[in-house]
């Protein structure tokens, strides 16, 4: 069984309830259950996210972190009902229309979405495209109306949509999509809802009574079941479930073809002949006739609207996430202990020295990092580039932090398809203010004067590299005629956001940052650089940088598995509470491993710490890309060259962004650490 769900409007919360979220897309109100039969049978179960009920929130792993926020909300609202935008219940009377819309065809084998009507399915009289937000377009959503007609509590059986006669070309198109395991994604309700998993177009196999393999069968009959809960006071009903079972049936009829009024001999409610299996499937081949039909039934349910997802939201893998967090916390505790020992030991010997209590051995032991005080704040080589990458990392950090916080608190409603991606893009654009400020402040500290040059590099380097990769990948998608290709108008909108908002904000931030007084170094820098002694093998820059990236990656790799699964296997990542905790652990891990290795480097009288601090934690991106490569060969079934190029192209962008994020965290941690320890010693 393939169980999927959608949404239904704005959710009402009375006197309490949570605002946590368990996914980006999907929603509430309808529940799609796709079950194949005969050759089309498939036994799996998946759940899409829904706005949780109060019972769900009490089970949520991040409930305790929201208690303070919820208490504040309750105090403000004083016990009155309130609505979360986009998730309120929709009430229906008998006979009210329930619009059914179709979305893209998707496949985990090719990762290339296609518009529903790219295949010759039965179209409505006029195909109408639904308006999509920026995030939906970037995800390849193409939402259109369908010929399916639903009316509340009005069942009908064996309704004929149309008859299609296949030629060789159309048959090959269907066969190709069936072979690549494409699924149909459908939407229901006035506020449309994405069913990310969908049902298979058809399947490859043989007839039930035997025969040769390699035949292709299409699911041409859909049996819908709409479940509702009656509101006795308002005499209306709310949809709490929406199921569909696809069948492959070779329909037949007697006499002349009369369109939808034709009486079928294989599906006739008057003769009590209904489709219940796929024993006589419809083959896809040249000169075949395919008749598309569907049933609609309505069933009353005891499940209330607020509890419609209770059955599906029980987490079966929460122990894995808790294990990941406990494992990461062990790493954090180990690193925290080392940092605490370094800080206490350093400060203890400093105080002892000034009190003339240290021994000769202790003095000799600690001279390493103290001896380089005149060079430790010497500007590094390629300092301009370092400023640019630090500013970009601040921009990324702000975007991720705000996005995760809003997702945990539920403001990014999963019923808003593409909302998460849209929010991240807009946050990236507006965080350009902080990127410009950070890069200019660091550049000013390095005694730089050409702040406009740094501003331009901050504005264009990272976005430019990403845009070039994205443009090449988009051209490949265009070549495959996939709906996932970003249209020219959307590409223009992205460029407009970049040049019209992000770049000016970077300039504003740079201007403010450069005009502020320069950050003073705690010690003076010598005019002549000190010679760095020969280093031990384990202090080799390449070795220490590669070692430094292991622990930050180890803190997040289990959660990374679920994120990759949600992206490339079309499942849903719905545990933003866990993600927030893991992100917090990642920050601490990056900071502490960089501080530890930076301290060892300074103790060996190597003062070239600027770039090494950035690269130490940033090298975790290399392990991320290597893990993505491992995931590609072990978990995915991608065979097409273009699909593989898309995977590695997008994972290269993700790894690059992860490098900038973690590198900036490590750099600022080391920057704070060096300023702290050198400001605590008295230099003659």
C-alpha positions in Angstrom: 0.0 0.0 0.0 1.2 3.5 -0.8 -0.3 6.0 1.6 0.0 9.7 0.9 -1.6 12.8 2.1 -2.4 16.4 1.2 -3.8 19.5 2.9 -6.9 21.4 3.4 -6.6 25.1 4.2 -5.9 26.9 7.6 -5.9 24.9 10.8 -7.7 26.1 13.8 -6.1 25.9 17.2 -8.4 26.5 20.2 -7.0 27.0 23.7 -3.7 25.4 22.8 -1.9 23.2 20.4 1.4 23.3 18.6 2.9 24.9 15.6 5.6 22.4 14.9 6.0 21.2 11.3 7.0 17.8 9.8 7.7 18.6 6.2 8.0 21.2 3.5 5.3 20.1 1.1 2.0 18.3 1.6 -0.5 19.5 4.1 -3.7 18.5 5.7 -7.2 17.5 4.8 -6.9 14.8 2.3 -5.2 11.4 2.5 -4.2 9.6 -0.7 -3.9 5.9 -0.5 -2.5 4.3 -3.7 -2.7 0.6 -3.8 -1.9 -1.5 -6.9 -3.4 -4.9 -7.6 -2.4 -7.8 -9.8 0.9 -7.0 -11.5 0.6 -3.5 -10.2 0.6 -4.4 -6.5 3.2 -2.7 -4.3 3.6 -3.1 -0.6 5.1 0.1 1.0 3.9 2.7 3.4 4.9 6.4 3.5 3.5 9.4 5.2 3.4 13.0 4.2 3.5 15.7 6.8 0.5 17.4 8.2 0.0 20.2 10.8 0.0 18.2 14.0 -2.8 18.1 16.5 -2.2 18.8 20.3 -1.7 15.1 20.9 1.0 15.0 18.2 2.8 18.0 19.6 2.9 16.3 23.0 4.7 13.4 21.3 7.0 15.7 19.3 10.7 15.4 20.2 11.1 19.2 20.2 8.0 19.9 22.3 10.0 21.0 25.3 11.9 23.5 23.3 8.6 25.2 22.3 7.0 25.3 25.7 8.1 28.9 26.4 7.0 30.1 23.0 3.6 28.4 23.3 3.0 29.8 26.8 3.6 33.2 25.4 1.2 32.6 22.6 -1.5 31.3 25.0 -1.0 34.4 27.2 -1.4 36.7 24.2 -4.4 35.0 22.8 -6.0 34.4 26.2 -7.4 31.1 25.3 -9.1 32.2 22.1 -8.9 30.3 18.9 -6.4 31.2 16.3 -5.4 30.1 12.8 -2.2 29.2 11.2 -2.1 30.6 7.7 -2.8 28.0 5.0 -4.1 25.2 7.3 -7.7 26.0 8.3 -10.4 23.3 7.8 -12.5 23.5 4.7 -16.2 22.8 5.2 -18.3 21.2 2.3 -22.0 20.8 1.7 -23.5 18.1 -0.3 -22.9 18.6 -4.0 -20.0 21.1 -3.5 -17.3 20.6 -6.1 -13.9 19.1 -5.1 -11.4 20.3 -7.7 -8.9 17.6 -8.6 -5.6 18.8 -10.1 -2.6 17.0 -11.5 1.1 17.8 -11.0 4.3 16.6 -12.5 5.3 13.1 -13.3 8.2 12.1 -11.1 10.7 9.2 -11.0 13.5 8.4 -8.6 15.4 6.6 -11.4 15.8 9.7 -13.6 15.2 12.7 -11.2 13.7 14.5 -14.3 10.1 15.6 -13.7 7.7 16.0 -16.7 4.4 17.8 -17.0 1.4 15.5 -16.6 0.1 16.2 -20.1 3.5 15.5 -21.7 1.9 12.0 -22.0 -1.4 11.8 -23.9 -3.6 11.4 -20.8 -7.3 12.5 -21.0 -7.3 16.3 -20.9 -10.1 18.6 -19.7 -11.8 20.9 -22.2 -9.3 23.7 -21.4 -6.0 23.1 -19.6 -5.5 25.8 -17.0 -2.1 26.2 -15.3 -2.2 27.1 -11.6 -0.1 29.9 -10.3 3.1 28.7 -8.7 5.5 30.4 -6.3 9.2 30.7 -6.9 10.0 27.6 -4.9 7.4 25.5 -6.8 8.9 26.4 -10.1 12.4 25.7 -9.0 11.2 22.2 -7.8 9.7 21.6 -11.2 6.0 21.6 -10.1 3.6 22.1 -13.0 0.0 22.2 -11.6 -2.9 21.9 -14.0 -6.6 21.1 -13.9 -7.9 17.6 -14.7 -11.0 16.0 -16.2 -11.9 14.3 -12.9 -15.2 15.6 -11.4 -15.8 15.1 -7.7 -18.9 16.4 -5.9 -19.3 16.1 -2.2 -21.2 12.9 -1.1 -22.2 12.1 -4.7 -20.6 8.8 -5.7 -20.4 7.5 -9.2 -19.0 4.4 -10.7 -17.2 3.5 -14.0 -17.2 7.1 -15.2 -15.5 7.3 -18.6 -12.9 10.0 -19.2 -11.9 9.3 -22.8 -10.6 6.7 -25.2 -7.1 6.9 -26.6 -5.8 5.1 -29.7 -2.0 4.5 -29.5 0.3 4.7 -32.4 3.9 3.5 -32.2 5.4 6.8 -31.1 2.8 7.3 -28.2 3.2 3.7 -27.2 7.0 4.1 -26.9 6.5 7.3 -24.8 4.3 5.4 -22.3 6.7 2.4 -22.3 9.7 4.7 -21.5 7.9 6.4 -18.6 6.7 3.0 -17.2 10.2 1.5 -17.5 11.6 4.5 -15.6 9.0 4.0 -12.9 7.3 7.4 -13.3 4.5 8.3 -10.9 1.5 10.5 -11.3 1.1 13.2 -8.6 -2.4 14.5 -7.9 -3.9 17.3 -5.9 -7.2 17.8 -4.3 -9.3 20.5 -2.5 -9.7 24.2 -3.2 -6.2 24.9 -1.8 -4.2 22.5 -3.8 -2.0 19.9 -2.2 1.0 18.0 -3.6 1.0 14.2 -3.3 4.7 13.8 -3.6 4.8 10.0 -4.1 1.8 9.5 -6.4 1.0 6.2 -8.1 2.8 4.4 -10.9 1.8 5.2 -14.5 2.0 1.5 -15.1 4.3 -1.5 -14.8 6.5 -3.8 -16.7 5.9 -7.5 -16.5 3.8 -10.3 -18.1 0.2 -11.4 -18.2 -1.2 -13.1 -15.1 -1.7 -16.3 -17.0 1.9 -16.3 -18.2 3.6 -15.3 -21.4 6.8 -13.5 -22.3 8.2 -10.8 -20.0 8.9 -7.2 -21.2 5.3 -6.2 -21.7 4.1 -2.8 -20.5 0.7 -2.3 -18.8 -0.9 1.1 -17.9 -3.1 1.9 -14.9 -6.1 3.2 -16.7 -8.8 2.8 -14.0 -8.6 4.8 -10.7 -10.8 4.0 -7.8 -11.1 7.0 -5.5 -12.4 6.9 -1.9 -13.0 10.3 -0.2 -13.4 10.0 3.6 -15.2 12.7 5.5 -16.2 13.6 9.0 -19.6 15.2 9.5 -20.1 18.4 11.5 -23.6 17.8 13.0 -23.9 21.4 14.2 -23.1 23.1 11.0 -24.5 20.4 8.8 -21.3 20.3 6.7 -18.5 17.8 6.3 -14.7 18.0 6.4 -12.5 15.7 4.4 -10.2 13.6 6.5 -9.0 11.1 4.0 -8.5 10.7 0.2 -7.5 7.3 -1.2 -7.0 6.0 -4.8 -6.4 2.5 -6.0 -5.0 2.2 -9.6 -5.9 -0.8 -11.8 -4.9 -1.9 -15.2 -8.0 -3.1 -17.1 -8.6 -3.8 -20.8 -12.0 -2.3 -21.2 -14.5 -3.6 -23.8 -17.8 -2.3 -25.0 -20.6 -3.4 -27.4 -21.8 -1.4 -30.3 -20.7 2.1 -31.4 -18.4 4.3 -29.3 -20.5 7.1 -27.8 -18.0 8.9 -25.6 -18.7 9.1 -21.9 -22.2 7.6 -22.5 -20.8 4.4 -23.8 -21.8 1.3 -21.8 -18.8 -0.8 -20.9 -19.0 -4.6 -20.5 -16.0 -4.7 -18.2 -17.2 -2.0 -15.8 -21.0 -1.6 -15.5 -22.6 -0.5 -12.2 -26.0 -1.4 -13.5 -24.9 -5.0 -13.9 -22.9 -4.9 -10.7 -19.6 -5.3 -12.6 -17.0 -3.2 -10.9 -13.2 -3.1 -11.3 -11.6 -4.9 -8.3 -8.4 -6.4 -9.8 -6.0 -6.2 -12.8 -6.5 -9.8 -13.9 -7.1 -8.6 -17.5 -4.6 -5.7 -17.8 -4.4 -3.1 -20.5 -1.2 -3.5 -22.5 0.6 -0.5 -24.0 1.5 -1.2 -27.6 1.0 0.1 -31.2 -2.6 0.2 -32.4 -4.0 -0.5 -28.9 -7.1 1.3 -27.6 -7.0 2.5 -24.0 -10.2 3.6 -22.2 -9.6 5.7 -19.1 -12.2 5.4 -16.3 -12.6 6.1 -12.6 -14.8 5.5 -9.6 -15.6 7.9 -6.7 -17.0 6.7 -3.3 -17.6 8.7 -0.1 -17.2 7.1 3.3 -18.0 8.6 6.7 -15.1 8.5 9.1 -14.9 8.7 12.9 -11.6 10.5 12.6 -11.9 14.2 13.5 -10.3 16.7 11.3 -7.7 17.7 13.9 -6.7 14.1 14.4 -6.7 12.9 10.8 -3.0 12.3 10.7 -2.5 10.7 14.1 -2.2 7.3 12.5 0.5 8.3 10.1 2.7 10.6 12.1 4.0 8.1 14.6 7.8 8.1 14.0 9.3 4.7 13.5 12.9 5.9 13.2 13.1 8.4 16.1 15.6 6.1 17.9 18.1 6.6 15.0 17.8 10.4 15.3 18.3 10.2 19.1 21.3 8.0 18.6 22.7 10.5 16.1 22.2 13.3 18.6 23.7 11.3 21.5 26.7 10.4 19.3 27.2 14.0 18.3 26.9 15.1 22.0 29.7 12.7 22.9 31.9 14.4 20.3 30.9 17.8 21.7 31.7 16.8 25.3 35.1 15.4 24.3 36.0 18.6 22.4 34.6 20.8 25.1 36.8 19.0 27.7 39.8 19.7 25.5 39.0 23.3 25.0 38.3 23.8 28.8 41.7 22.1 29.6 43.5 24.4 27.1 41.8 27.5 28.4 42.3 26.7 32.1 45.9 25.5 31.5 46.8 28.6 29.5 45.3 31.0 32.0 46.7 29.1 35.0 50.3 29.4 33.6 49.9 33.0 32.6 48.8 33.9 36.1 51.5 31.8 37.6 54.1 33.5 35.4 53.0 37.0 36.5 53.1 35.8 40.1 56.6 34.4 39.5 55.5 31.0 40.6 56.0 28.9 37.4 58.9 26.5 37.0 61.4 26.5 34.3 59.8 23.5 32.5 56.4 25.2 32.5 57.9 28.4 31.1 59.6 26.5 28.3 56.4 24.5 27.6 54.3 27.6 27.1 56.7 29.8 25.1 55.4 28.4 21.8 52.3 30.4 21.3 53.6 33.4 23.3 56.7 33.7 21.1 54.6 34.4 18.0 52.6 37.2 19.5 54.3 39.7 17.1 53.2 37.7 14.0 49.9 36.1 15.0 47.8 39.0 13.7 49.8 39.6 10.6 47.4 39.7 7.6 47.4 36.4 5.6 48.1 35.9 2.0 45.0 36.4 -0.2 43.4 38.3 2.6 40.9 39.8 0.2 39.6 36.3 -0.7 39.4 35.3 2.9 37.2 38.4 3.6 34.9 37.4 0.8 34.4 33.9 2.0 33.9 34.9 5.6 31.2 37.4 4.5 29.5 34.8 2.3 29.6 32.3 5.2 27.9 34.9 7.5 25.2 35.3 4.8 24.7 31.5 4.7 24.7 31.1 8.4 22.0 33.8 8.8 19.9 32.2 6.2 20.1 28.6 7.6 19.6 29.8 11.2 16.5 31.8 10.5 15.0 29.1 8.2 15.5 26.3 10.8 14.0 28.4 13.6 11.0 29.4 11.6 10.5 25.8 10.5 10.7 24.5 14.1 8.1 27.1 15.2 5.9 26.1 12.3 5.8 29.4 10.4 6.9 27.6 7.2 3.7 25.7 6.7 4.1 22.4 4.9 0.8 23.0 3.1 2.6 25.8 1.2 4.4 23.9 -1.5 7.8 25.4 -2.3 7.5 27.7 0.7 10.7 26.5 2.3 12.7 27.0 -0.8 11.2 30.4 -1.5 11.9 31.5 2.1 15.5 30.3 1.9 16.0 32.3 -1.4 14.5 35.5 0.0 16.5 35.1 3.3 19.7 34.6 1.3 19.0 37.8 -0.6 18.3 39.9 2.5 21.2 38.4 4.4 23.5 40.1 1.9 23.5 43.1 4.3 25.3 41.0 6.9 27.7 39.5 4.3 28.8 43.0 3.2 29.2 44.2 6.8 31.3 41.2 7.9 33.6 41.2 4.9 34.2 44.9 5.1 34.9 44.8 8.9 37.5 42.1 8.4 39.0 43.9 5.4 39.3 47.1 7.4 41.1 45.2 10.1 43.6 44.0 7.5 44.3 47.7 6.7 42.6 47.4 3.3 41.4 50.5 1.5 39.6 49.2 -1.6 36.3 48.3 0.1 34.3 48.5 -3.2 36.4 45.8 -4.7 35.7 43.5 -1.7 32.0 44.4 -2.0 31.9 43.4 -5.6 33.7 40.1 -4.9 31.3 39.3 -2.0 28.3 40.1 -4.2 29.4 38.0 -7.2 31.9 35.2 -6.3 29.7 32.6 -4.6 26.4 33.4 -6.3 28.2 33.6 -9.6 29.8 30.2 -9.3 26.5 28.6 -8.2 24.6 30.4 -11.0 27.0 29.0 -13.6 26.7 25.5 -12.4 22.9 25.9 -12.1 22.7 27.3 -15.6 24.6 24.4 -17.1 22.4 21.9 -15.2 19.3 23.7 -16.3 20.5 23.5 -19.9 20.8 19.7 -19.5 17.3 19.5 -18.2 16.0 21.7 -21.1 17.7 19.2 -23.5 15.6 16.4 -21.9 12.4 18.5 -22.4 11.7 18.1 -18.7 9.3 20.3 -16.7 12.1 20.6 -14.1 13.8 23.2 -16.4 13.5 26.7 -14.9 11.7 28.9 -17.4 13.4 32.1 -18.7 11.0 34.3 -16.7 11.9 32.6 -13.5 15.6 32.8 -14.4 15.1 36.5 -15.0 13.4 36.8 -11.6 16.4 35.1 -9.9 18.8 37.5 -11.6 16.6 40.4 -10.6 16.7 39.3 -6.9 20.4 39.0 -7.1 21.3 42.2 -8.9 18.3 44.3 -7.7 18.2 43.4 -4.0 21.2 41.3 -2.9 24.0 43.3 -4.5 22.7 46.7 -3.2 22.3 45.3 0.3 25.9 43.9 0.2 27.0 47.5 -0.7 25.0 49.0 2.1 26.5 46.5 4.6 30.0 47.0 3.3 29.7 50.8 3.5 28.5 50.7 7.2 31.1 48.1 8.1 34.0 49.9 6.5 33.1 53.3 8.1 33.1 51.9 11.6 36.4 52.1 13.5 38.8 49.3 12.8 39.1 46.4 15.2 42.3 46.8 17.1 44.7 43.9 17.6 45.4 43.0 21.2 49.2 42.9 20.5 51.4 44.8 18.0 52.6 43.1 14.9 56.4 43.0 14.2 57.6 44.6 10.9 59.8 41.6 10.1 58.0 38.2 9.9 59.3 35.5 12.3 60.7 32.4 10.7 58.5 29.3 11.3 60.4 26.3 12.6 60.2 23.0 11.0 56.9 21.3 11.9 56.2 17.7 13.0 54.5 15.4 10.4 51.2 15.6 12.2 51.2 19.4 12.1 51.4 19.4 8.3 48.7 21.8 7.1 47.0 19.3 4.7 46.9 16.5 7.3 45.6 18.7 10.1 43.0 20.3 7.8 41.7 16.9 6.7 41.6 15.6 10.3 39.7 18.7 11.4 36.8 18.0 9.0 36.0 14.5 10.2 34.3 15.4 13.5 31.9 18.1 12.2 30.9 15.7 9.4 30.5 12.9 12.0 28.1 15.1 14.0 25.7 15.4 11.1 26.1 12.5 8.7 23.2 10.4 10.1 20.8 13.4 9.7 22.4 14.0 6.3 21.2 10.5 5.2 17.5 11.5 5.9 18.0 14.8 4.1 19.4 13.1 1.0 16.6 10.6 1.1 14.0 13.3 1.2 15.5 15.1 -1.8 16.5 12.3 -4.1 13.9 9.6 -3.2 11.0 12.0 -3.1 10.3 11.5 0.6 9.7 14.1 3.2 12.1 15.5 5.8 9.7 16.5 8.6 11.8 16.5 11.8 13.0 20.1 12.1 13.3 19.8 15.8 16.1 17.2 15.4 17.6 19.3 12.6 17.7 22.3 14.9 19.6 20.3 17.6 22.0 18.9 15.0 22.7 22.3 13.6 23.5 23.6 17.0 25.8 20.7 17.6 27.5 21.3 14.2 28.2 24.9 15.3 29.8 23.8 18.5 31.8 21.0 16.9 33.2 23.3 14.1 34.2 25.9 16.7 35.8 23.6 19.1 37.8 21.4 16.7 39.2 24.6 15.1 40.1 26.0 18.5 41.9 22.8 19.5 43.9 22.5 16.3 44.6 26.2 16.2 46.1 26.1 19.7 48.3 23.1 18.8 49.4 25.1 15.7 50.3 28.2 17.7 52.2 26.1 20.3 54.4 24.8 17.5 55.2 28.5 16.7 53.3 28.4 13.4 51.3 31.7 13.2 49.7 31.2 9.8 46.4 30.3 11.3 43.9 32.5 9.3 43.3 30.3 6.3 43.9 27.0 8.2 41.2 27.9 10.7 38.8 28.4 7.8 39.8 25.2 6.0 39.9 23.0 9.1 36.2 22.9 9.7 35.4 23.7 6.1 37.1 20.5 5.0 34.0 18.7 6.3 32.4 19.6 3.0 34.9 17.2 1.3 33.5 14.4 3.4 30.0 15.5 2.6 30.7 15.2 -1.1 32.4 11.8 -0.7 29.3 10.6 1.3 27.0 11.9 -1.4 29.1 9.8 -3.9 28.7 6.8 -1.7 25.0 7.4 -1.4 24.6 7.6 -5.2 26.2 4.2 -5.8 24.5 2.4 -2.9 21.0 3.9 -2.5 20.0 5.4 -5.9 19.1 3.6 -9.1 20.1 6.3 -11.5 21.3 5.1 -14.8 21.0 8.1 -17.2 24.1 10.2 -17.7 22.1 13.5 -17.5 20.4 12.3 -14.2 23.8 11.5 -12.7 25.2 14.9 -13.8 22.2 16.6 -12.1 22.9 14.7 -8.9 26.6 15.4 -8.7 26.0 19.0 -9.9 23.5 19.8 -7.2 25.5 18.0 -4.5 28.6 20.0 -5.6 26.6 23.2 -4.9 25.5 21.8 -1.6 29.0 20.8 -0.6 30.3 24.2 -1.6 27.7 25.9 0.5 28.5 23.6 3.4 32.2 24.5 3.0 31.5 28.2 3.3 29.2 27.7 6.3 31.4 25.5 8.4 34.6 27.3 7.4 33.1 30.6 8.6 32.0 29.1 11.9 35.5 27.7 12.5 37.2 30.9 11.5 35.3 33.1 13.9 35.8 30.6 16.7 39.6 30.7 16.1 39.5 34.5 15.7 37.8 34.9 19.1 40.1 32.4 20.7 43.4 34.0 19.5 42.2 37.5 20.5 41.2 36.1 23.9 44.4 34.4 24.8 46.7 37.1 23.5 44.8 39.8 25.3 45.3 37.9 28.5 49.1 38.1 28.4 51.3 41.1 29.1 53.8 41.7 26.3 56.8 43.9 27.1 
